[in-house]
């Protein structure tokens, strides 16, 4: 009986260590992701702002008769793509923040917050 109790204890301790190490890994991964994504969001937002400015300038050039409409559509397409990239990076950043809270024991579940 003593060996069985010891085996159960060893199994429970191993499961606890595995759970704790997994939690630490998830926290570390999400902290690193947040750090990386903060830089990415900043860069993508700057690129989006720059592309929007270029689209604005192409509108002015078109109104002045200096540019054709292909230039306008090209710059607006680029601006929209940069904006989508910035939004996607921000969504990834927010998802990493939610995952970090979950990993630290925040108790967020899909049932409590709805589908992401």
C-alpha positions as CSV (number, residue, x, y, z in Angstrom):
1,X,0.0,0.0,0.0
2,X,2.9,2.4,0.8
3,X,4.4,1.9,-2.7
4,X,1.0,2.6,-4.4
5,X,0.7,5.9,-2.3
6,X,4.2,6.9,-3.2
7,X,3.6,6.2,-6.9
8,X,0.4,8.3,-6.8
9,X,2.3,11.1,-5.1
10,X,5.1,11.0,-7.7
11,X,2.6,11.0,-10.5
12,X,0.7,14.0,-9.0
13,X,4.0,15.9,-8.5
14,X,5.1,15.2,-12.0
15,X,1.8,16.4,-13.4
16,X,2.1,19.6,-11.3
17,X,5.6,20.3,-12.5
18,X,4.5,19.7,-16.1
19,X,1.5,22.1,-15.6
20,X,3.7,24.8,-13.9
21,X,6.4,24.6,-16.6
22,X,3.8,24.8,-19.4
23,X,2.3,27.9,-17.7
24,X,5.7,29.5,-17.4
25,X,6.4,28.7,-21.1
26,X,3.0,30.2,-22.1
27,X,3.7,33.4,-20.1
28,X,7.2,33.7,-21.6
29,X,6.0,33.1,-25.1
30,X,3.2,35.7,-24.9
31,X,5.4,38.3,-23.3
32,X,7.9,37.8,-26.1
33,X,5.0,38.0,-28.6
34,X,3.7,41.3,-27.1
35,X,7.2,42.8,-27.2
36,X,7.7,41.8,-30.8
37,X,4.2,42.8,-31.9
38,X,4.5,46.2,-30.2
39,X,7.3,47.0,-32.6
40,X,5.4,45.5,-35.5
41,X,2.3,47.6,-34.7
42,X,4.3,50.8,-34.5
43,X,6.0,50.1,-37.9
44,X,2.8,49.1,-39.6
45,X,0.9,52.1,-38.3
46,X,3.7,54.4,-39.5
47,X,3.6,52.7,-42.9
48,X,-0.2,53.1,-43.0
49,X,0.1,56.7,-42.2
50,X,2.7,57.2,-44.9
51,X,0.7,55.4,-47.5
52,X,-2.4,57.4,-46.6
53,X,-0.4,60.6,-47.1
54,X,0.8,59.3,-50.5
55,X,-2.8,58.6,-51.5
56,X,-3.8,62.1,-50.4
57,X,-1.1,63.6,-52.5
58,X,-2.1,61.5,-55.5
59,X,-5.7,62.8,-55.1
60,X,-4.3,66.4,-55.2
61,X,-2.1,65.6,-58.2
62,X,-5.2,64.1,-60.0
63,X,-7.3,67.2,-59.1
64,X,-4.6,69.4,-60.6
65,X,-4.5,67.3,-63.7
66,X,-0.9,66.1,-63.2
67,X,-1.6,62.5,-62.5
68,X,-3.9,59.9,-64.1
69,X,-6.5,57.8,-62.3
70,X,-4.3,54.7,-62.3
71,X,-1.9,56.5,-60.0
72,X,-4.8,57.4,-57.7
73,X,-6.1,53.8,-57.5
74,X,-2.7,52.4,-57.1
75,X,-1.8,54.6,-54.1
76,X,-5.3,54.1,-52.5
77,X,-4.9,50.3,-52.9
78,X,-1.5,50.5,-51.3
79,X,-2.9,52.6,-48.5
80,X,-5.7,50.2,-47.8
81,X,-3.3,47.2,-47.8
82,X,-1.1,49.0,-45.3
83,X,-4.1,49.8,-43.1
84,X,-5.2,46.2,-43.2
85,X,-1.7,45.1,-42.2
86,X,-1.7,47.5,-39.3
87,X,-5.1,46.3,-38.1
88,X,-3.9,42.6,-38.4
89,X,-0.9,43.3,-36.3
90,X,-3.0,45.1,-33.7
91,X,-5.4,42.1,-33.6
92,X,-2.4,39.7,-33.1
93,X,-1.2,42.0,-30.3
94,X,-4.6,41.9,-28.6
95,X,-4.9,38.2,-28.9
96,X,-1.4,37.8,-27.4
97,X,-2.5,40.0,-24.5
98,X,-5.6,37.8,-23.9
99,X,-3.4,34.7,-24.1
100,X,-1.1,36.2,-21.5
101,X,-3.9,36.9,-19.1
102,X,-5.1,33.4,-19.6
103,X,-1.6,32.0,-19.0
104,X,-1.3,34.0,-15.8
105,X,-4.5,32.5,-14.5
106,X,-6.9,35.3,-15.6
107,X,-9.7,32.7,-15.9
108,X,-10.8,33.9,-19.3
109,X,-12.6,31.2,-21.2
110,X,-14.6,31.3,-24.4
111,X,-17.8,30.6,-22.4
112,X,-17.2,33.7,-20.3
113,X,-16.1,36.2,-23.1
114,X,-17.8,34.7,-26.1
115,X,-16.0,33.6,-29.3
116,X,-13.0,35.6,-30.3
